[in-house]
Amino acid sequence: MADKYQIDEVFLDEVGFKVTDAKKRLDKIEELTGELETRVGNAIARDLSESQLDEFEEVLEKDGGDAALEWLEDAYPDYKIVVDTQFKILRAELKSKGL
């Protein structure tokens, strides 16, 4: 995902994560990154055909994440819109309920 959508120390501060322990902050970054990836994946998977999903998985397994991302950007032109939307939703949810 583009740096614009990076979940990092700045993001944690923006959403109100006040814990200062470095390990806990890193754990939260990893947790939220995984959550964003899951949300994006689920949103896109709903729109792809079964054959597209199979092709995506094949590219991912054979050629790795960068090739899969390239495939996805070609096969699913709205990819960046989905990432943007899901990032904004996650950020808003975290801000509203506080960490």
Secondary structure, DSSP 4 states (H G I P E B T S, - for coil): --GGG--SHHHHHHTT-----HHHHHHHHHHHHHHHHHHHHHHHHHHS-HHHHHHHHHHHHHH-HHHHHHHHHHH-TTHHHHHHHHHHHHHHHHHHH--
